[in-house]
Structure formats: C-alpha cells, structure tokens
Amino acid sequence: MVIGEQHGTPADPDERAAQFAHMAEVTRQSPGFVRGWWGADDDDQSLGHALVILDSLENARGLRRMVEENVTGVRLRIMEIGVAVPAS
C-alpha cells in the first residue's frame, strides 16, 4: 500500500474533485494497481490524502518513484500489509 499526503488541495469542492479524479486516473494506469482512495483531511481541507493498494511491494515502490519524480510537495510512505480484515 502507498500512503500519501500533499499540501495544496483546492478549497473549492469541484476543483478538489477534479484534482482527485486526475490523480486517480493517472494512478489507475500504474502496474499492479488494485484500488485507491483520495480525499481531503477532515481538519485541514488543504491537505489531501491517498491510499493506494497495489499487488506487490515492487509495484508500490514503482508508484512511489513515479510520483516523487513528477509531483512536488508530496509525502509518500509504503506499508506492507500484514493483516487484512474483510467486512462482516
């Protein structure tokens, strides 16, 4: 999983939705993409968060490299999923 945060999320809800949709479309094309979520921080709407599941640690590292090479002001972390719990 790649966990990201970025300052500069637009305050306008339509602009924010467009930015997240663009980020989702670019990320969806990444090798190993499984699922992703994008949204604004509840306490600071100028801070955006992303959670992206990929099928391997190697693909997560590749996504992180691609984003870091093309996007400024982003902080990314990789979390190897140890336990997944389905909804009951």
Residue frames as qw, qx, qy, qz and C-alpha x, y, z in Angstrom:
[[0.000, 0.891, 0.454, 0.000, 0.00, 0.00, 0.00],
 [0.362, 0.248, -0.031, 0.898, 1.19, 3.50, -0.77],
 [0.224, -0.809, -0.478, 0.257, 0.03, 6.14, 1.70],
 [0.401, 0.302, 0.127, 0.855, 0.38, 9.74, 0.56],
 [0.101, -0.844, -0.401, 0.341, -0.30, 13.24, 1.73],
 [0.418, 0.289, 0.254, 0.823, 0.07, 16.50, -0.14],
 [0.026, -0.609, -0.312, 0.729, -0.50, 20.12, 0.76],
 [0.079, 0.265, -0.389, -0.879, -2.25, 22.37, -1.74],
 [0.114, 0.428, 0.886, 0.135, -5.57, 20.60, -2.11],
 [0.081, -0.352, -0.272, -0.892, -8.04, 23.12, -3.59],
 [0.197, 0.133, 0.599, -0.764, -10.61, 24.61, -1.21],
 [0.599, 0.210, -0.152, -0.758, -13.33, 24.60, -3.88],
 [0.724, -0.035, 0.656, -0.210, -15.11, 21.21, -3.80],
 [0.803, 0.574, 0.105, -0.126, -15.39, 20.99, -7.61],
 [0.329, 0.785, -0.519, 0.074, -11.69, 21.79, -8.10],
 [0.404, -0.456, 0.761, -0.221, -10.78, 19.31, -5.38],
 [0.836, 0.193, 0.474, -0.200, -12.91, 16.59, -7.01],
 [0.686, 0.710, -0.152, -0.044, -11.26, 17.29, -10.37],
 [0.049, 0.725, -0.672, 0.141, -7.78, 17.08, -8.83],
 [0.585, -0.240, 0.741, -0.226, -8.57, 13.78, -7.10],
 [0.848, 0.422, 0.262, -0.185, -10.13, 12.38, -10.30],
 [0.500, 0.768, -0.400, 0.013, -6.97, 13.27, -12.23],
 [0.195, -0.575, 0.768, -0.204, -4.75, 11.67, -9.59],
 [0.758, 0.014, 0.597, -0.262, -6.93, 8.55, -9.63],
 [0.801, 0.581, 0.021, -0.143, -6.81, 8.25, -13.42],
 [0.308, 0.740, -0.590, 0.096, -3.00, 8.55, -13.53],
 [0.359, -0.422, 0.781, -0.287, -2.58, 6.11, -10.65],
 [0.856, 0.180, 0.349, -0.336, -5.04, 3.60, -12.13],
 [0.739, 0.617, -0.264, -0.058, -2.61, 3.13, -15.03],
 [0.149, -0.683, 0.699, -0.150, 0.21, 2.06, -12.68],
 [0.587, 0.151, -0.791, -0.079, 1.37, -1.55, -12.92],
 [0.359, -0.131, -0.849, 0.365, -0.27, -3.67, -10.25],
 [0.294, -0.176, 0.183, -0.921, -2.97, -1.13, -9.33],
 [0.151, -0.305, -0.937, 0.075, -5.75, -2.79, -7.30],
 [0.199, -0.815, -0.530, -0.127, -7.73, 0.00, -5.62],
 [0.356, 0.115, -0.213, 0.903, -7.33, 3.56, -4.40],
 [0.203, -0.836, -0.503, 0.084, -8.93, 6.28, -2.30],
 [0.326, 0.249, -0.044, 0.911, -8.34, 10.05, -2.39],
 [0.282, -0.818, -0.480, -0.140, -9.76, 12.68, -0.07],
 [0.076, 0.695, -0.231, 0.677, -9.19, 15.86, 1.90],
 [0.324, -0.029, -0.731, 0.600, -8.18, 15.90, 5.54],
 [0.295, -0.721, -0.620, -0.098, -11.12, 16.45, 7.88],
 [0.418, -0.732, -0.214, 0.494, -9.22, 19.01, 9.99],
 [0.126, -0.619, 0.317, 0.707, -7.26, 20.74, 7.19],
 [0.723, 0.569, 0.357, -0.162, -9.03, 20.77, 3.82],
 [0.335, 0.840, -0.387, -0.179, -5.82, 21.98, 2.10],
 [0.213, -0.452, 0.866, 0.017, -4.21, 18.64, 2.93],
 [0.830, 0.197, -0.269, -0.447, -5.04, 15.71, 0.66],
 [0.509, -0.361, 0.776, -0.094, -4.58, 12.03, 1.44],
 [0.727, 0.325, -0.458, -0.394, -4.30, 8.98, -0.77],
 [0.617, -0.272, 0.730, -0.113, -4.36, 5.27, -0.02],
 [0.662, 0.481, -0.413, -0.399, -3.43, 3.04, -2.95],
 [0.801, -0.205, 0.560, -0.047, -3.34, -0.74, -2.93],
 [0.483, 0.591, -0.572, -0.302, -1.01, -2.45, -5.40],
 [0.971, -0.021, -0.162, -0.173, -0.46, -6.13, -5.96],
 [0.867, -0.012, -0.227, 0.444, 3.19, -6.20, -4.89],
 [0.462, -0.742, -0.003, 0.485, 5.77, -4.33, -2.88],
 [0.480, -0.045, 0.443, 0.756, 7.77, -3.84, -6.08],
 [0.115, 0.625, 0.540, 0.552, 4.83, -2.11, -7.79],
 [0.335, -0.888, -0.288, 0.125, 4.23, 0.07, -4.71],
 [0.512, -0.515, 0.196, 0.659, 7.85, 1.19, -4.84],
 [0.359, 0.249, 0.543, 0.717, 7.48, 1.89, -8.57],
 [0.064, -0.832, -0.474, -0.280, 4.44, 4.07, -7.97],
 [0.445, -0.807, -0.090, 0.377, 6.25, 5.96, -5.22],
 [0.503, -0.216, 0.361, 0.755, 9.22, 6.60, -7.56],
 [0.218, 0.511, 0.572, 0.604, 6.94, 7.83, -10.34],
 [0.211, -0.900, -0.373, -0.085, 5.05, 10.21, -8.07],
 [0.516, -0.694, 0.040, 0.500, 8.19, 11.57, -6.39],
 [0.467, -0.021, 0.444, 0.764, 9.73, 12.25, -9.82],
 [0.081, 0.466, 0.561, 0.680, 6.66, 14.14, -11.07],
 [0.361, -0.802, -0.375, -0.293, 4.94, 15.76, -8.09],
 [0.259, 0.362, -0.460, 0.768, 6.33, 18.30, -5.62],
 [0.346, -0.339, 0.344, -0.805, 5.25, 18.68, -2.02],
 [0.869, -0.161, -0.292, -0.366, 4.10, 15.11, -1.61],
 [0.255, -0.479, 0.788, -0.290, 4.99, 12.78, 1.26],
 [0.844, 0.084, -0.396, -0.353, 4.71, 9.07, 0.49],
 [0.386, -0.422, 0.782, -0.246, 5.09, 6.02, 2.66],
 [0.640, 0.104, -0.690, -0.322, 4.88, 2.36, 1.77],
 [0.572, -0.303, 0.595, -0.477, 3.16, -0.03, 4.12],
 [0.342, 0.104, -0.907, -0.223, 3.41, -3.75, 3.54],
 [0.705, -0.302, -0.029, -0.641, 0.01, -5.13, 4.54],
 [0.019, 0.284, -0.920, 0.269, 0.40, -7.71, 7.27],
 [0.158, 0.345, 0.886, -0.268, -3.25, -8.40, 8.07],
 [0.283, -0.104, -0.351, -0.887, -6.41, -7.63, 6.09],
 [0.196, 0.266, 0.833, -0.445, -9.82, -7.98, 7.71],
 [0.097, -0.331, -0.650, -0.677, -12.91, -8.19, 5.49],
 [0.439, -0.197, 0.158, -0.862, -16.20, -6.58, 6.49],
 [0.175, 0.072, 0.957, -0.219, -18.51, -8.99, 8.25]]
